[in-house]
Amino acid sequence: MTGAPEKNDAPLTLICLTTDGAAATVACDSVRLWLPDGAVGIRRGHMSALMATAAGPLEAYRGGARVFCRTAAEGVAWVESDRVTVLCGTLGKSENNGNEAILPE
């Protein structure tokens, strides 16, 4: 994937990509994901990182409200320039009552 994510007024962008081609891009303030030894939160200005992820909830929050929640298979997360890219085997159905703030492609 190249280029900058679509413009939005949120300080952080979550991009989810799976091996079966599913994808989601979410504008948010923070991201919470699971690592093999527990959960980690990511906010604007987080240092660049590459980390192995464990299977579990992948959540994005905006203005204190959860705007995205799906169960992600284990994979890898890359954090750079206020963008969190998660590559995983599968991404489950919405656990946020269908109220997700996914940006248009």
Helices and strands as residue ranges (DSSP letters): E 12-18, E 23-28, E 30-35, E 38-43, E 49-53, E 56-62, E 65-72, E 75-80, E 83-88
